[in-house]
Amino acid sequence: MFWKEDGKKRKGKAITYSLSGVSINKVERALEEVKGYIVSTYKPYVFNYWNSFASVIKIPFQEYKNPLIITSTDGVGTKLIIALKHNRLDTIGDDLLAMNVNDILTAGAKPLIFMDYFAGSKIDPEVYKRVIISIANACKKVDCSLVGGETAEMPGIYRGKEIDLVGFVVGIVEEENLLPKMDRIKEGNVLIGVASSGLHSNGYSLVRYILRKKRISLKKKIDGYDLLEEILRPTKIYPPVVLPLLEKYRDNILGIAHITGGGIPGNLPRILPKNIQAEIDSSSWDIPWIFKFFIKKGNLTWKEAFRVFNMGIGLILIVSGRAEEILIDLKDLGEKAYIIGELNKGERGVKIAWKENVLEF
């Protein structure tokens, strides 16, 4: 076999990028097909530089006296493996967006723009389109613009149908409203727990290990529950509910902890002064069945469970005064929320009252 280049006759078949496992045209076509969903998230501050190498926004500084830019990046983790295996990708964008915007919410920030990183060994255009559309739909829930990202086929890094998904968010907050208010967090402050929607996007390596070790099928109902449905329930997106509360109770909400990997003991102390300890009563809320299921099947200690899972609490608000009013407003907005404890003097950390025991972290 011969091929020609510049008039010269050469032997053998020409090697192309696609032969190495990367199809540029396929990904470009898929991106073009979802362009409308992406553009539909644009706000007036987004410059539509679709063909540029970078995204351009005009930050609405005129609305702020001393604006601060808040950023965060996070991924979905191994929850993505289960979603991909069972072809349940239509809400994976909620998980990705939530893990990022909930983080900047702890600073009191409003999301402005979002970017994604989508990578795999050999990208399936249909999978790609469903994921990007789900991200765009999630962005609309928080008035956040999906302005760009990176799509990479890397057969040398990923295998088979594996994909990876990471997000990056930029938000804004007035400097005087920046959280946490460390100088005001003190003994006597009340802790309000806002319910999670389930596992959210943390602890899935342990979940997958228990499923595999105990040979648990996700195709069957367990005690009337659809296990797959519960495992893939999207992470709750909190800014639409909490940002209005921050405006109303600016003097009362002193800090917000996003309960992700590490659970309450791993996240709440991050916003506590060194001489303040959180004391939590776990009987103040009902721990959802999904956590109890994996505790039982995995023979986990309750201390280990509290270190891995959110245990039904997705956010914790530290408040000074008006706790009952905040609680009522949360419930009026459709959220399950509870007064779960208070702050006391002591070494920075968390004590969780569990039945007749106290779990110290």
N, C-alpha and C positions, 0 to 999 in steps of 0.2 A: 504494500500500500504506500502511495506517495501523496504528499501535499505540497503546495507551493506558497511561498511568501516572498515578496519582492522579486518575483520572477524566477526564483531559485527552486529547483526540484529537491524535496527532502523525503526521506524514507520514514515510514511509521505514521501513526495517527497523532494528530495535534492534541496536546494536553490542554484542557480547559479547567477553569476554577470549579465548574460543576462536577468534574470527575473527582475532585478532592472532597466532595461532599457539600459544597457551598453553592447555593443557587441565588444569585443576586436578583435576577429578574423576578423570580417567584415571590420573594419578600417585598420587592418594590411594588409589584402588582397588588399584593394583599394590603399594603399600606395605603395605596391609592384608593382602594375600595372602602376603607374605613375613614378616609379623610373627612367625610361629612360629619361623622360622629365626633371627631376630634375638634373640628372647627366650631361645632355647636356648643362647645364648652367655653369658647372665648368670651372674655369680658372686654369692656371698652379700653382697658389698659394694655391689652395684648396687641402688638404689631403683627400683622399677618405676613410674616416673612417665611412662607411655607418652604421655599427653596433655599433658604439660608443654611449655613452650617451651625448656627446657634439661634436660640429663641430670644426674642426681644420683647421686653415689657417696660411700660412706663409706670413706675410705682406711684400710686396716688398719694404722694406726700402732702398735697395740699389739704388733705382731710385730717392731718395729724400735726401736732406741735413739735413733738420730739419722737419721731417714729423709730422703732427698732425692727430690724429684719431678723426673723426667727427661722431656722432651718432644721430639718431632720431627714434621716434616711433609714429605711427599714424594709424588710421583705416579708413574705408570707410563710417562709420556712417550709418544713416538710409536710404541712397540710396540703401543699400543692401536689405532692405525690399521690395522695388519696383522691383529690379532685380530678387529676388527670386520668388516673386509672379507671375511675367510674364515670368519666365524661361529664363532670359537674363543674363547668367553668364559668357559668353565667353570672355568678356572684363573687368570683374570686377577686374582682376589682374592688368590691366593698372591703374585703380583707386587706388588700394592699393599701388602699387609701386610708382606711381606719388606723392601721398600725402607724401611719405617718402623721395624719392630722390630729389624732388623739394625743400624740406626743407633744406637738407644738401647742396644743390646747393647754397643757400644763404650765405654759408660760403666759397664758391668757391671749394667745395669738389667733388671729383670723387667717385661714389659708388663702393664699393668692394664686399660686401656680403649682402645678404638679408635673413631674417627669417620671418616665418608667424605663427600666432596663429589662429587656426580654431576650433571653438567650437559650440556645439549645443545640443539640447535635445536628439535627436536620429538622428545620422548622416546618411544621404542617400549616399551610396558609389558613385552613379553616379554624384550627386551634388558635392561631395568632389573632385572627379577626375577632373571634369570640372574646378573647381575653382583653383586647384593646377596647372593644365596645363596652365590656363590663367596667373597665376603668373609667371610660368617658361617662357612662351612666352614673357611676359613683361620684365623680367630680361634680356633677350637677347637683347632687344632694347637699353640697357644702359651698356652692357658688365658687368653685375653684376651677381654674382653666388648665386643661391638659395641653401643654405647650410644646412638648417634644419628648425625646428619649433616645434610646439606643436599641437596635435589634441586631443580634449577632448569632451567626451560625458557627459553631466551633466544635466540629466532630472530634477534635483531639482532646477536648476538655469534658464534654458531656457524652453520654452513651444512649443509644436507642432513641426512645421518645422523650427522654428527660428534658425538662425545661427549668429555667430559673427565672424568678420574677422579683424585682427590687423596685422600690419607689423613692422619690426624692421630692420633698415639699418645701416651699418657701411661704412664710406667713409674715404678718405684720402686727405690731402692738404698740400702743402709746407707752412711752418709757415709764410714766408714772403708774401705769396699770400692769407693769410686768410682774408676773408671779414666779416663785412664791415670795411673800412678804416675810422674809426670815426674821426681821427685827420685831415682828408682831406675833409670830407663832410662839405660843407659850402654854404653860399649865392652865388647864380649864377649857381650852378650845375643844370644840365638839367635832367628831368625825362622822360625816355623812357618806354612806356607801351607796353608789348608784349601780344597779344590777347589770351584770354582763348578759349577753345573749347565749352564753354557753362557754365552750372552750376558747373562743376567739381564735388566736393564731399562735398559741404557745403550748408547749408540752407535747407536741405531736410525735417527737421521736420516742417518748415514753409510751404514748398511746399506740403507736404502730408496733412497738416491741411487745406490748401486752396482747394486742390483737394476734400477732404472729405466734407468740409463745403459747397462748391459750387456744389457738386455732379458732378464733371467733369470727364467724361469718357476718359480713355487713349486709347480706341480702335478706336476713330474717328480722322480724320484729322481736324485741325483747321487752317483756312486761308491758306490751302494748305500745312501746316506743319504736320508731324507725331509727335504728342506730346510725345508719349512714346519714340520714337527714340531720340528726343531732350533731354528728361529728363535723359535718360540712356547713353547719349553720353559720352565716356570715358574721364577722366581727361587727359589733355595734359601732356606729359612727356618732360620736358624742357632740361635736361642735354645734350642730343645729339646735340642740337643746341647751347646752351649757353656756354658749356665748351670750345669749340674751340674759341669762341669769347673772353673768358677770357684770353686765351693764346695770342691772337692777340692784345687785348686792355687792357693788364694788368695794365697799368698806367692810364687808363681812366675810367674803370668801378670800382667805389668805393664802391658800395653796391647793394644788390639785396633783394627785398622784395617779398615773395611768398604770393599772395593775396588769403587767405583761409577764414576760419570763422572769421567774424568781418569786412570783406571787406577791402577796401583801408584804411579807417580811423583806423581800428583796427590792421593793419599790418605794414603799411609804417612808422609810428612813432617809431617802435621798432628799426629802424636803423638810426634815426635822433638824432643829438646832442640836448641837452635841449634848446638851444637858436635858433633853426632852425625850420622853418615852411614850409610845402609843400603846394604850390598853384597849383591846378589842374583845367584844363579847360575841362569839360566833353563833350564839342562840338568837341573836337579833335579826337574823335573816334565815331563810330556808335554803340550804345548800342544794342546788339542783341535782337531779338523779344521775346525770351523766358523770358527775364527779364521783358520786358514791359507787357507781357501777365500776369505774376503773380502779377505785380504791380497793373494792372487794376482789375484782378479778386479778389485780396485780399484787394483792396482799401488801398494799402500801400502808405505812404508818400515816396517821393524820398529820404529823409534823412534816413528813416528806411531801404529802399532798399539798399542804399550804405553801411549801417552798417551790412547787412546780406549777400548780394551777392557780387561776384567779378565784376559784371556789365560789363563783357566782357574783363576785364584786368586780366590776370593770373599771370604776373610777372611785377615788376617795377624795372628798372635799374637806379641807380643814376650815372650819368656820368659827367666827367670833360673834355670837349673838344672832338672833333671828333664824336659828336653826329650824324651828318648826315651820316658819314661813317658807323657807327655801325648800323644805321637804314637801310641803303642800304644793308649791309651784311645780316641782319635779313630777309629782303624781298627776297634777292637772295636765302636764305635757305628755302623759302616757308612760312615764318611767316608773319602774319599781325602785324605791329608794328607802333607806333606813338610817336611823342613828345607830351606829355600830360601836361607838366607843368615845374615848376622850384622850386628851394629852395630860400627862403628869410629869413631875420632875423625876429624873433618873438618867441612866446611861442611854444614849441614843439607841433605839431599837424598837422591837415590837413584842408585846406579850398578848397571846391569844387565849382567851378562856374557852376551853373545849370540854363541855360536860363538867366533870369534877376535877379536870386537870387544867394546868396552865402551861401552854407551849411558849417557851422563850426563844427568841431569835436575836 
